Amino acid sequence: MGILIQAAQLILSLGLLIAVHELGHFWAARAFKTRVDKFYLFFNPWFSILRAKRVNKKWRFSWFSPAPPKSWEGYPDNTEWGIGWLPIGGSCKIAGMIDEHMDTDAVKQPMQAWEYRAKPAWQRLIMITGGVLVNFATALIIYSMMLYAWGREYIPIANATYGYDYCQPALNSGFAGGDVILAVDGKTPETLGDAMEQILYASGKPVTLLRAGDTVQLTLPANFAQLLVAANIKFFAQERIPFVVDKVTGGSPAAAAALQEGDSIVGLNGASVPFLAQLSDSLLRYAGKPIELSFYRNGELLSREVTPTDNGKLGVGLRSSFSFFKTKRLEYGFFEAIPAGIVLGTETLVSYVRQFKIVFSTKEGAKSLGGFGSIGSLFDKTWNWARFWGMTAFVSIILAFLNILPIPAFDGGHMMFILYEMVSGRKPSDKFLETTQMVGFFFIIILFVVANGNDIMRWLASR
């Protein structure tokens, strides 16, 4: 069920973002009186789930059709709207433009005033940038409304009294479980996110840690960022918290052992295991084997025999880190949330670009690419609107940035050629645009296969 909820959130999020991206192109095209032949949410190879078009001043619909009805052909000025069945993209087919549709026959006809190719370069540039700009604006709006609706709550590093558990590359580089990050290159981080951001770019610089009451100086290796990329980690660090049961799933090993909400598990087979990460690792080692759990219930130390599942799970929901530490909460009025959302969105974009540069400056970068599985895993396995909108805003920023890269078949590729035309005064030939479009298209296919192939390989390795 959790995977299905993640998949539903992914499709809903991508559907929304693809729609607003293509609408950005559509609105810009229509603003300059340019015909838009088709507007589709998702791709429609072989057939469309839905086609809609205004015919003779009335909306006509066609369901599950391989092609539009013949009666629609007499109304070329009106856009055909549709929903495809393959949820990996969308399209806004602007008349007279060489794009992924590769409608080369149309551009061989005499140029018409309502075509993309007939418009001045500055108008074509706005049509192309429309999708990217709307995606980025959508992220800023979402961030602003999230801050207005929910504010911002976080755990200051100073309040994480148990310290942090770190990923294996961090442990190999000198961090230890329970360390608290006091400063990175002399700068004091407020949150774990701030610390992670600073550490990512602090290779070879000093990190000050609080370890068991003592102050420790650590110098990260020069290739620390590359080590993180190569390990394909899901987190750099997370707060150390006790293993406290919040919910017991019916029919689970925990239910069979009569564990209850509020039980705090502190030991396994007589060994002290006071924190979540340590206990989770221990449960994996004893997957499918009977073990003795020690736990506190209402101040009394008890024990039960329980057999974890084959993947080392007890079948319980756990209390979040926000339950154990004093948090800091920021509230925003409507007019305060707008500039704060703009700042948050801009900082998120800058951070993503910097991480992107690190990933693709290393040979491990290709191995760290992820497809729909990686994106879907970012969403919660239970429906949480705050998390959903936060991830949707983040994915919108990713889409805006990736689309503006100067790669043929991406929006950025079209922008590159238009800017060349504006500077040089020479427009690239249709043949050149067709060729580069095909090259870019095959590059996208390869990228798609590699990214989703990586997801499959990681999934198989985890089985």
matplotlib code that plots the C-alpha trace (Angstrom):
import matplotlib.pyplot as plt

x = [0.0, 2.8, 4.4, 1.0, 0.6, 4.0, 3.2, -0.1, 1.7, 4.3, 1.8, -0.3, 2.8, 4.3, 0.9, 0.5, 4.0, 3.9, 0.6, 1.8, 5.1, 3.3, 0.8, 3.7, 4.5, 0.9, 0.1, 3.3, 2.4, -1.1, 0.0, 1.9, -1.0, 0.8, -1.3, -1.0, -1.9, -2.0, -1.7, -1.3, -0.8, 1.3, 2.4, 0.0, 1.7, -0.8, -3.9, -5.1, -7.3, -9.1, -9.1, -11.1, -11.5, -13.8, -15.6, -18.3, -18.3, -19.0, -16.6, -16.3, -14.7, -13.2, -12.3, -9.6, -9.1, -6.0, -6.5, -8.8, -12.1, -12.2, -14.8, -12.2, -9.9, -11.8, -10.8, -7.0, -7.1, -8.4, -6.1, -6.6, -6.4, -5.7, -4.6, -2.2, -1.7, 2.1, 2.8, 6.4, 5.9, 3.6, 3.6, 2.6, 2.9, 3.4, 2.7, 5.8, 8.3, 10.8, 10.5, 10.1, 7.1, 9.5, 6.7, 9.2, 6.6, 4.8, 8.0, 8.5, 5.3, 5.2, 5.6, 2.4, 2.0, 0.5, 3.5, 6.3, 9.0, 7.4, 7.8, 10.7, 13.5, 12.6, 9.0, 10.2, 12.6, 9.7, 7.6, 10.5, 11.3, 7.6, 7.6, 10.7, 9.5, 6.1, 7.7, 9.9, 7.1, 4.9, 7.6, 7.8, 4.0, 3.9, 6.7, 5.0, 1.6, 3.2, 4.9, 1.6, -0.5, 1.9, 4.8, 8.2, 9.1, 12.6, 14.9, 17.9, 21.1, 21.6, 18.4, 19.3, 20.5, 21.3, 23.5, 23.3, 23.7, 25.8, 26.1, 29.0, 31.1, 30.9, 31.9, 34.8, 35.9, 36.0, 32.5, 31.2, 27.6, 26.4, 28.5, 26.9, 28.1, 29.1, 30.8, 31.9, 34.9, 34.2, 30.4, 27.8, 24.9, 21.4, 19.8, 21.0, 20.1, 22.4, 25.2, 24.7, 24.9, 28.1, 29.7, 29.0, 31.3, 33.7, 36.1, 39.5, 38.1, 37.8, 34.6, 34.1, 32.2, 30.9, 31.7, 30.9, 31.2, 34.5, 35.2, 36.8, 38.3, 37.9, 39.2, 37.2, 39.1, 39.4, 37.1, 34.4, 31.6, 32.6, 32.6, 29.0, 28.0, 29.7, 27.9, 24.5, 23.4, 19.8, 20.9, 24.2, 23.0, 19.8, 18.9, 19.5, 16.2, 14.9, 12.9, 9.4, 6.4, 3.7, 1.4, 1.3, 0.2, -2.3, -0.9, 2.7, 5.5, 5.0, 1.3, 2.1, 4.5, 1.8, 3.9, 1.9, 1.9, 4.5, 6.8, 10.4, 12.7, 16.2, 17.7, 18.1, 19.2, 20.5, 22.6, 21.8, 20.5, 19.0, 18.6, 16.5, 19.3, 21.3, 18.2, 17.2, 20.6, 20.4, 17.0, 18.3, 21.0, 18.3, 15.7, 13.5, 15.0, 13.5, 15.0, 14.4, 13.4, 13.8, 11.6, 10.2, 6.5, 5.2, 8.6, 8.8, 11.5, 9.9, 11.0, 9.3, 10.3, 9.6, 10.6, 11.2, 10.1, 12.4, 13.4, 14.0, 10.8, 8.6, 5.5, 5.3, 5.1, 7.5, 7.4, 9.1, 12.2, 9.9, 8.4, 11.7, 13.2, 12.2, 11.5, 11.6, 8.5, 8.3, 4.9, 4.2, 1.4, 0.2, 2.4, 5.3, 5.1, 5.5, 9.0, 10.0, 8.8, 10.8, 13.9, 13.3, 12.7, 15.8, 18.0, 16.7, 17.5, 21.1, 21.6, 20.4, 22.6, 25.7, 24.9, 24.3, 27.7, 29.3, 27.4, 28.4, 31.9, 32.7, 32.8, 30.4, 27.7, 26.1, 25.7, 23.9, 21.3, 17.8, 14.5, 10.9, 11.7, 14.2, 11.8, 8.9, 10.9, 11.1, 7.4, 6.0, 4.4, 1.5, -0.4, 0.9, -0.1, 2.7, 5.3, 3.5, 3.5, 7.1, 8.3, 6.2, 7.8, 11.3, 10.6, 9.2, 12.6, 14.4, 12.3, 12.9, 16.7, 17.0, 14.9, 17.0, 20.2, 21.6, 20.9, 19.1, 15.5, 15.4, 14.0, 17.6, 18.7, 16.1, 17.1, 20.7, 20.0, 17.7, 20.3, 22.9, 20.5, 20.0, 23.7, 25.0, 22.0, 21.9, 19.2, 20.2, 18.9, 15.9, 18.1, 20.5, 17.6, 16.2, 19.5, 20.2, 16.7, 17.2, 20.6, 19.0, 16.0, 18.3, 20.3, 17.1, 16.3, 19.7, 19.4, 16.0, 17.2, 20.3, 18.4, 15.6, 18.1, 20.0, 16.8, 16.2, 19.8, 19.6, 16.2, 17.7, 20.7, 18.5, 16.5]
y = [0.0, 2.4, 2.0, 2.6, 5.8, 6.9, 6.1, 8.1, 11.1, 10.9, 10.8, 13.6, 15.7, 15.1, 15.6, 19.0, 20.1, 18.9, 20.7, 24.0, 23.7, 23.1, 25.9, 28.2, 27.5, 27.7, 31.0, 32.6, 31.3, 32.5, 35.9, 36.3, 35.0, 31.8, 28.7, 25.7, 22.5, 20.2, 20.4, 17.0, 15.9, 12.7, 11.0, 9.3, 6.7, 4.6, 6.1, 8.8, 8.4, 11.6, 14.1, 17.3, 20.1, 23.0, 22.2, 24.5, 26.4, 23.3, 21.1, 17.6, 14.7, 11.4, 8.6, 6.0, 6.9, 6.2, 9.4, 12.5, 12.2, 13.3, 15.9, 17.9, 18.4, 21.5, 23.5, 23.8, 27.1, 25.4, 23.5, 19.7, 19.1, 15.6, 13.2, 10.4, 7.1, 7.2, 9.5, 10.5, 13.9, 16.2, 18.3, 21.6, 21.4, 25.0, 25.3, 25.9, 24.8, 21.9, 20.0, 16.5, 16.0, 16.2, 17.6, 18.3, 18.3, 21.3, 23.5, 22.7, 24.6, 28.3, 30.3, 31.6, 34.6, 32.5, 30.1, 30.0, 30.3, 33.6, 35.3, 37.5, 35.9, 37.7, 36.4, 32.8, 33.1, 34.0, 31.1, 28.7, 30.1, 30.1, 26.5, 27.0, 30.3, 28.9, 25.9, 28.1, 30.5, 27.5, 26.4, 29.9, 30.0, 26.5, 27.4, 30.7, 29.1, 26.3, 28.8, 30.7, 27.5, 25.5, 27.8, 26.2, 23.9, 22.5, 21.0, 23.3, 21.5, 22.7, 20.9, 17.4, 16.2, 12.7, 13.8, 12.4, 9.1, 9.4, 7.6, 5.2, 7.6, 10.1, 7.5, 6.4, 10.1, 10.5, 11.3, 9.1, 8.2, 10.8, 13.7, 17.1, 19.5, 22.8, 24.6, 24.1, 26.1, 28.5, 28.9, 27.8, 26.0, 26.5, 23.3, 19.9, 21.1, 24.1, 21.8, 19.3, 22.2, 23.6, 20.2, 19.3, 22.1, 21.9, 19.3, 19.8, 22.3, 21.9, 20.7, 21.2, 18.5, 17.9, 14.2, 12.8, 16.2, 17.0, 19.3, 17.5, 19.0, 17.0, 17.8, 16.3, 14.5, 16.6, 14.1, 13.9, 15.1, 12.5, 9.8, 10.7, 10.7, 7.3, 5.8, 6.9, 7.7, 8.7, 10.8, 12.3, 12.4, 12.2, 12.9, 10.1, 9.2, 6.3, 3.5, 4.4, 2.6, 4.9, 2.3, -1.5, -3.1, -5.9, -9.3, -8.1, -9.6, -6.7, -7.5, -11.2, -10.1, -7.8, -4.6, -1.4, 2.2, 4.1, 1.1, 2.2, -0.6, -0.3, -3.8, -6.8, -10.3, -8.7, -6.0, -2.3, -0.8, 2.6, 4.3, 3.8, 3.4, 0.9, -1.2, -1.2, -2.4, -5.2, -6.3, -6.7, -9.1, -11.2, -11.1, -14.2, -15.3, -15.2, -12.5, -11.1, -7.4, -5.3, -2.3, 0.2, 0.4, 3.0, 3.1, -0.7, -2.7, -5.7, -8.2, -10.2, -12.8, -11.7, -12.9, -10.0, -10.4, -11.6, -8.0, -7.2, -5.4, -5.5, -4.0, -0.8, 2.9, 5.0, 8.4, 11.1, 13.1, 16.1, 14.1, 14.1, 17.5, 21.1, 22.5, 26.0, 27.2, 30.2, 31.6, 33.7, 36.1, 36.1, 39.0, 37.7, 34.3, 35.6, 37.0, 34.1, 31.6, 33.4, 33.2, 29.6, 28.7, 30.6, 29.0, 25.6, 26.2, 27.4, 24.4, 22.0, 23.5, 23.2, 19.6, 18.9, 20.3, 17.9, 14.9, 15.5, 16.5, 12.9, 9.6, 8.3, 10.8, 8.5, 5.8, 8.1, 9.1, 8.1, 7.8, 7.6, 5.1, 7.6, 10.5, 8.5, 7.4, 11.1, 11.0, 9.6, 6.1, 7.7, 10.7, 13.9, 17.1, 19.2, 16.7, 16.2, 20.0, 20.4, 17.6, 19.0, 22.4, 20.7, 18.6, 21.8, 23.4, 20.4, 20.4, 24.1, 23.7, 20.6, 22.0, 25.1, 23.1, 23.9, 20.4, 19.9, 18.8, 20.5, 24.0, 25.2, 23.8, 25.9, 28.9, 28.4, 28.5, 31.5, 33.4, 32.5, 33.9, 37.1, 37.6, 36.6, 37.7, 34.2, 31.7, 28.0, 26.1, 23.8, 20.8, 21.7, 22.0, 18.7, 16.9, 18.4, 17.7, 14.0, 13.9, 15.5, 13.1, 10.1, 11.6, 11.9, 8.3, 7.2, 9.3, 7.9, 4.3, 4.9, 6.7, 4.1, 1.3, 2.5, 2.4, -1.2, -2.3, -0.6, -2.4, -5.8, -5.2, -4.5, -7.7]
z = [0.0, 0.8, -2.6, -4.3, -2.3, -3.3, -7.0, -6.8, -5.3, -8.0, -10.9, -9.4, -8.8, -12.2, -13.9, -12.3, -13.1, -16.7, -17.2, -15.9, -17.8, -21.1, -20.2, -19.9, -23.6, -24.6, -22.9, -24.4, -27.9, -27.8, -26.5, -29.7, -31.9, -32.7, -33.4, -31.0, -32.8, -29.8, -26.0, -24.2, -20.7, -20.8, -24.1, -26.4, -28.5, -30.5, -28.7, -26.4, -23.3, -24.2, -27.0, -26.9, -29.5, -30.1, -33.4, -34.8, -31.5, -29.5, -27.5, -29.0, -27.1, -28.3, -25.8, -26.3, -29.9, -32.1, -34.1, -34.0, -35.8, -39.4, -38.6, -36.6, -39.6, -40.8, -37.6, -37.7, -35.7, -32.6, -30.3, -29.8, -26.1, -24.8, -22.1, -23.0, -21.2, -20.7, -17.7, -18.5, -20.1, -22.0, -25.2, -26.5, -30.3, -31.6, -35.3, -37.5, -34.8, -35.2, -31.9, -30.6, -32.9, -35.9, -38.2, -40.9, -43.7, -42.2, -42.2, -45.9, -46.7, -47.3, -44.0, -42.4, -40.1, -37.4, -37.2, -34.7, -37.4, -38.6, -35.3, -34.4, -32.3, -29.1, -29.2, -29.9, -27.0, -24.7, -26.0, -25.3, -21.8, -20.8, -19.5, -17.4, -16.0, -15.0, -13.3, -11.2, -10.4, -9.4, -7.0, -5.5, -5.1, -3.5, -1.0, -0.2, 0.5, 2.5, 4.8, 5.1, 5.8, 8.0, 8.8, 9.3, 12.1, 12.7, 15.3, 16.0, 16.2, 19.8, 20.8, 19.3, 22.7, 21.6, 18.7, 15.2, 13.4, 10.2, 6.9, 6.3, 4.2, 7.0, 9.6, 7.4, 7.2, 11.0, 12.2, 15.1, 16.1, 18.6, 17.3, 17.3, 14.6, 16.3, 13.3, 9.7, 8.6, 11.5, 10.6, 13.1, 11.5, 12.8, 11.4, 10.2, 6.7, 7.1, 8.3, 5.5, 2.9, 4.5, 4.8, 1.2, 0.1, 3.0, 1.7, 3.2, 5.7, 9.5, 11.2, 14.9, 16.7, 20.2, 21.1, 24.5, 26.1, 24.4, 21.5, 18.5, 15.3, 12.1, 8.7, 5.9, 3.0, -0.2, -2.1, 0.6, -1.7, -4.3, -1.6, -0.8, -4.5, -5.0, -2.0, -3.3, 0.3, 1.2, 4.1, 5.4, 9.1, 11.1, 14.6, 17.1, 18.7, 20.9, 19.3, 20.6, 19.2, 18.0, 16.2, 16.0, 12.7, 13.1, 12.3, 12.6, 14.8, 17.2, 17.5, 18.2, 21.0, 22.4, 22.0, 22.7, 21.8, 23.9, 24.4, 24.3, 23.1, 24.6, 24.3, 22.0, 23.3, 26.5, 24.7, 25.2, 21.9, 23.0, 19.6, 16.5, 13.9, 16.0, 16.7, 13.0, 12.0, 14.7, 13.6, 10.0, 11.3, 13.1, 10.3, 10.5, 13.8, 17.3, 19.5, 23.0, 23.1, 26.2, 26.5, 29.0, 29.5, 32.0, 33.7, 34.0, 32.2, 30.4, 27.8, 25.0, 22.5, 18.9, 15.4, 12.9, 9.4, 6.7, 6.0, 9.6, 10.5, 13.6, 12.0, 14.0, 13.3, 15.2, 16.8, 14.8, 16.0, 16.6, 19.5, 21.5, 21.1, 21.5, 18.1, 16.7, 14.8, 12.5, 11.5, 8.5, 7.6, 4.0, 2.9, 4.9, 3.3, -0.3, 0.1, 2.4, -0.2, -2.9, -0.8, 0.0, -3.6, -4.8, -2.1, -3.1, -6.7, -5.9, -3.6, -6.3, -9.0, -6.7, -6.0, -9.7, -10.4, -7.9, -9.2, -12.8, -12.1, -11.0, -12.8, -10.2, -11.3, -13.9, -11.3, -9.0, -11.5, -10.6, -12.5, -11.5, -8.7, -7.1, -7.4, -6.1, -3.1, -2.0, -1.2, 2.0, 2.1, 3.9, 2.4, 3.9, 2.2, 3.6, 2.4, -0.9, -1.7, -0.5, -2.8, -5.7, -5.3, -5.2, -8.3, -10.1, -9.5, -10.8, -14.0, -14.5, -14.1, -16.3, -19.0, -19.3, -19.8, -23.3, -24.7, -28.1, -27.6, -24.2, -23.9, -23.2, -26.6, -28.4, -26.3, -27.2, -31.0, -30.7, -28.7, -31.3, -34.0, -32.0, -31.5, -35.0, -37.0, -38.7, -38.2, -38.1, -41.0, -40.7, -41.5, -38.7, -36.3, -37.4, -36.9, -33.5, -32.4, -33.3, -31.4, -28.4, -28.6, -28.5, -25.7, -23.7, -24.4, -23.2, -20.1, -19.4, -19.8, -17.6, -14.8, -14.6, -15.1, -12.1, -10.1, -11.2, -10.4, -6.9, -6.3, -7.3, -5.1, -2.1, -2.5]

ax = plt.figure().add_subplot(projection="3d")
ax.plot(x, y, z, "-o")
ax.set_aspect("equal")
plt.show()
